[in-house]
Amino acid sequence: MNVIRAFAVVVSIVCVLQAGPAAAAIVGKVAGEMIEATIKKAARRSGVEMIEAGAQRSARATLERLVKTYGDDVLSVADDAGFELLEAVPRYGDDVIRLAMKASPQARRAFALNVSEMLPLARRVGVEALELEAKTPGLATRAFRVVGDDAGRAIARSVPADDIPRLIKYAEKADRPATKKLLLEAYKKEGKSLFERIPPSLVIATGLSASMLYGTHSATKPLRAVGAAIEKNNDIAETAVRQFSAWGTSAAVFIVVLLLWRFGLMPWHRKAKVKVREDAPAAGAGSAPAR
């Protein structure tokens, strides 16, 4: 019995050893096909129809190494970023792929288009540099230079793309670093309406000071508070308006009646005046003049 079991184990081992190379060959073939497909997608993303043989060999070798090192996620990164990213890795190192893996698809593409400028910035401040570049192409380096690293990260995370150029322009016109900080705080509270209260023409002509930001925000604070309260309690506001309208109508009627009474214009006042005029001639005729 033991002999039979031993024989079965030996046969199983032999089968596994024989199947191993075949399975590895299949896996290798599938991986190779996926890499080739990724290279083609990346090229299409970059608008490249035909890839030179040397560039294709280099891209294949780069992608194979990256997949072994970082896993299959590298393939989707290359799809999003384009062929430029595969060309940049041998030149700038694996920081390129490590940063791209943390970024959004849009930021990956923006990074691939400007690796030479964005890589030093992203190494210093993080992936927010790539996200800001994706929102406003060509503006990320300038934005971080103007407002600083922490403020630049906050802008990349929370400010809509349409507002970023104006916000950076206002910051450039600030008279001191403290004013830049106050600008960002004011924008966080007021949003897009800040640019309406302090128009760009005024900032371009006179610059931006803390008094402008503080004065604008403080002067309009009560009105903003009322507006916010009405917006949050719309049903209560509607009830108040209806009640005020009813009270206002009643008050108006009361005032009109009071004025008519005060000046003797009520209907019974007119009747009394007519009676007095009618009685006046009769009284005059009944009395003789004194001699």
C-alpha positions in Angstrom: 0.0 0.0 0.0 2.8 2.3 0.9 4.5 1.5 -2.4 1.3 2.5 -4.3 1.1 5.8 -2.4 4.7 6.6 -3.1 4.3 5.9 -6.7 1.3 8.2 -6.9 3.2 11.0 -5.3 6.1 10.6 -7.7 3.7 10.6 -10.7 2.1 13.8 -9.4 5.4 15.5 -9.0 6.5 14.6 -12.5 3.2 15.9 -13.9 3.6 19.3 -12.1 7.2 19.6 -13.2 6.2 18.9 -16.8 3.2 21.3 -16.7 5.2 24.1 -15.1 7.1 25.3 -18.1 4.0 25.1 -20.3 2.0 27.2 -17.8 4.7 29.7 -17.5 4.9 30.0 -21.2 1.1 30.7 -21.4 1.4 33.3 -18.6 4.3 34.9 -20.3 2.5 35.0 -23.6 -0.6 36.7 -22.1 1.6 39.2 -20.2 3.5 40.0 -23.4 0.2 40.6 -25.3 -1.0 42.9 -22.5 2.2 44.9 -22.7 2.0 45.2 -26.4 -1.6 46.4 -26.2 -0.7 48.9 -23.5 2.1 50.3 -25.7 -0.4 50.8 -28.6 -3.0 52.5 -26.3 -0.3 54.8 -24.9 0.8 55.7 -28.4 -2.8 56.5 -29.4 -3.2 58.6 -26.3 -0.2 60.6 -27.5 -1.4 60.8 -31.1 1.3 58.6 -32.4 0.2 56.3 -35.2 3.5 54.5 -35.9 6.2 53.8 -33.3 9.8 53.4 -34.4 11.3 49.9 -33.8 13.9 51.2 -31.3 11.3 53.3 -29.3 9.0 50.3 -29.2 11.7 48.0 -27.9 12.7 50.5 -25.2 9.0 51.0 -24.2 8.5 47.2 -24.0 11.6 46.7 -21.8 10.6 49.6 -19.6 7.0 48.4 -19.2 8.1 44.8 -18.5 10.4 45.9 -15.8 7.8 48.2 -14.2 5.2 45.5 -14.2 7.5 43.2 -12.4 8.4 45.9 -9.9 5.1 47.6 -9.3 2.4 45.2 -10.5 -0.2 45.3 -13.2 -1.5 48.8 -12.1 1.4 50.2 -14.2 -0.5 49.2 -17.3 -3.5 51.5 -16.6 -1.1 54.3 -15.6 0.6 54.0 -19.0 -2.8 53.9 -20.7 -3.8 57.2 -19.0 -0.5 59.0 -19.3 0.5 58.2 -22.9 3.7 57.2 -24.6 5.7 60.2 -23.2 5.6 58.6 -19.8 7.3 55.4 -21.0 9.9 57.5 -22.7 10.5 59.6 -19.5 11.1 56.7 -17.1 14.5 55.7 -18.5 15.6 59.3 -18.5 14.3 60.5 -15.1 13.9 57.3 -13.0 11.1 55.4 -11.3 9.9 58.5 -9.4 8.0 59.2 -12.6 5.9 56.1 -12.4 5.6 56.2 -8.6 4.1 59.7 -8.7 1.9 58.9 -11.7 0.4 55.9 -9.9 -0.9 58.2 -7.1 -2.4 60.8 -9.5 -5.8 61.0 -11.3 -6.0 60.0 -15.0 -6.1 63.7 -16.0 -3.1 64.5 -13.8 -1.1 61.5 -15.3 -1.6 62.9 -18.8 -0.6 66.4 -17.7 2.5 65.0 -16.0 3.6 63.1 -19.1 3.3 66.2 -21.2 5.7 68.2 -19.0 7.8 65.8 -17.0 11.0 67.9 -17.0 9.3 70.8 -15.2 6.7 69.0 -13.1 8.9 66.2 -11.7 11.0 68.5 -9.4 7.9 70.3 -8.2 6.0 67.0 -7.5 9.0 65.6 -5.7 8.9 68.6 -3.3 5.2 69.2 -2.8 3.6 65.9 -3.8 1.0 64.7 -6.2 -1.1 68.0 -5.7 1.4 69.6 -8.2 0.2 67.2 -10.9 -3.5 67.7 -10.0 -3.1 71.5 -10.2 -1.3 71.2 -13.5 -4.2 69.1 -14.8 -6.7 71.7 -13.7 -4.8 74.7 -15.2 -2.1 73.5 -17.7 1.1 75.5 -17.5 0.1 77.3 -14.2 1.2 74.9 -11.5 4.8 76.0 -11.1 3.8 79.7 -11.0 1.0 79.0 -8.5 3.2 77.3 -6.0 5.9 80.0 -6.5 3.3 82.7 -5.7 1.3 81.3 -2.8 3.7 78.7 -1.3 3.6 75.0 -1.0 0.8 74.6 1.7 -1.5 77.1 0.0 -0.8 75.6 -3.4 -1.8 72.1 -2.1 -5.0 73.6 -0.7 -5.8 75.3 -4.1 -5.2 72.0 -6.0 -7.6 70.1 -3.7 -10.5 72.5 -3.3 -10.5 75.5 -5.8 -12.5 75.0 -9.1 -10.4 75.2 -12.2 -12.1 78.4 -13.4 -11.2 80.3 -10.3 -7.6 79.3 -10.0 -6.1 81.8 -12.6 -7.9 84.8 -11.0 -6.9 83.7 -7.5 -3.3 83.5 -8.5 -3.5 86.9 -10.3 -4.9 88.4 -7.1 -2.2 86.8 -5.0 0.5 88.3 -7.3 -1.0 91.7 -6.8 -1.0 91.3 -3.0 1.1 93.9 -1.1 2.6 91.5 1.4 2.6 87.7 2.3 0.0 88.2 5.0 -2.4 89.6 2.4 -2.1 86.5 0.3 -3.0 84.4 3.3 -6.0 86.7 4.0 -7.0 86.4 0.3 -7.2 82.6 0.6 -9.2 82.8 3.8 -11.6 85.3 2.2 -12.1 83.1 -0.9 -12.7 80.1 1.4 -15.6 82.0 3.0 -17.0 83.9 0.0 -16.1 81.8 -3.0 -16.6 83.2 -6.5 -18.5 86.2 -5.2 -15.2 87.6 -3.9 -14.2 88.5 -7.5 -17.4 90.4 -7.9 -17.0 92.5 -4.7 -13.4 93.2 -5.5 -13.3 93.4 -9.3 -10.2 92.5 -11.3 -9.9 96.0 -12.7 -9.5 97.5 -9.2 -6.9 94.9 -8.3 -4.9 95.5 -11.5 -5.1 99.3 -11.0 -4.3 99.6 -7.3 -3.1 96.2 -6.1 -4.6 94.1 -3.3 -4.4 95.1 0.3 -5.6 93.6 3.5 -7.9 96.5 4.1 -9.7 95.8 0.8 -10.2 92.2 1.7 -11.2 92.8 5.3 -13.4 95.8 4.5 -15.3 94.0 1.8 -15.9 90.9 3.9 -16.9 92.8 7.1 -19.2 95.3 5.4 -21.2 92.6 3.7 -21.2 90.1 6.6 -24.6 91.0 8.0 -26.2 90.8 4.6 -24.6 87.4 3.9 -25.7 86.1 7.3 -29.3 87.1 6.5 -29.1 85.6 3.1 -27.7 82.4 4.4 -30.4 82.2 7.1 -33.1 82.7 4.6 -31.6 80.0 2.3 -31.4 77.5 5.1 -34.9 78.2 6.5 -36.8 78.9 3.3 -40.1 77.6 4.7 -39.9 79.9 7.7 -39.0 82.8 5.5 -42.0 82.2 3.3 -44.3 82.1 6.4 -42.8 85.3 7.7 -43.4 87.1 4.3 -47.0 85.9 4.2 -47.6 87.1 7.8 -45.9 90.4 7.2 -48.0 90.9 4.1 -51.2 90.2 6.1 -50.1 92.5 8.9 -49.1 95.2 6.4 -52.5 95.1 4.7 -54.3 95.4 8.1 -52.0 98.2 9.2 -52.6 100.1 5.9 -56.4 99.8 6.3 -56.2 101.1 9.9 -54.1 104.1 8.9 -56.4 105.0 6.1 -59.5 104.9 8.4 -57.7 106.9 11.0 -56.8 109.6 8.5 -60.3 109.8 7.2 -61.7 110.1 10.7 -59.1 112.7 11.7 -59.9 115.0 8.8 -63.7 114.4 8.9 -63.9 112.5 5.7 -65.9 109.5 7.0 -69.4 109.0 5.5 -71.2 110.1 8.7 -69.1 113.3 8.8 -70.3 114.2 5.3 -74.0 113.6 6.4 -73.6 115.8 9.4 -72.2 118.7 7.3 -75.0 118.5 4.9 -77.6 118.7 7.8 -75.8 121.7 9.3 -76.0 123.5 5.9 -79.7 122.7 5.6 -80.5 123.9 9.1 -78.6 127.2 8.8 -81.1 129.1 6.6 -84.1 128.1 8.7 -82.5 129.4 11.8 -81.7 132.7 10.1 -85.3 133.2 8.9 -86.8 132.7 12.4 -84.8 135.4 14.1 -85.5 139.2 13.4 -82.8 141.7 13.4 -82.5 143.7 16.6 -83.4 147.4 16.5 
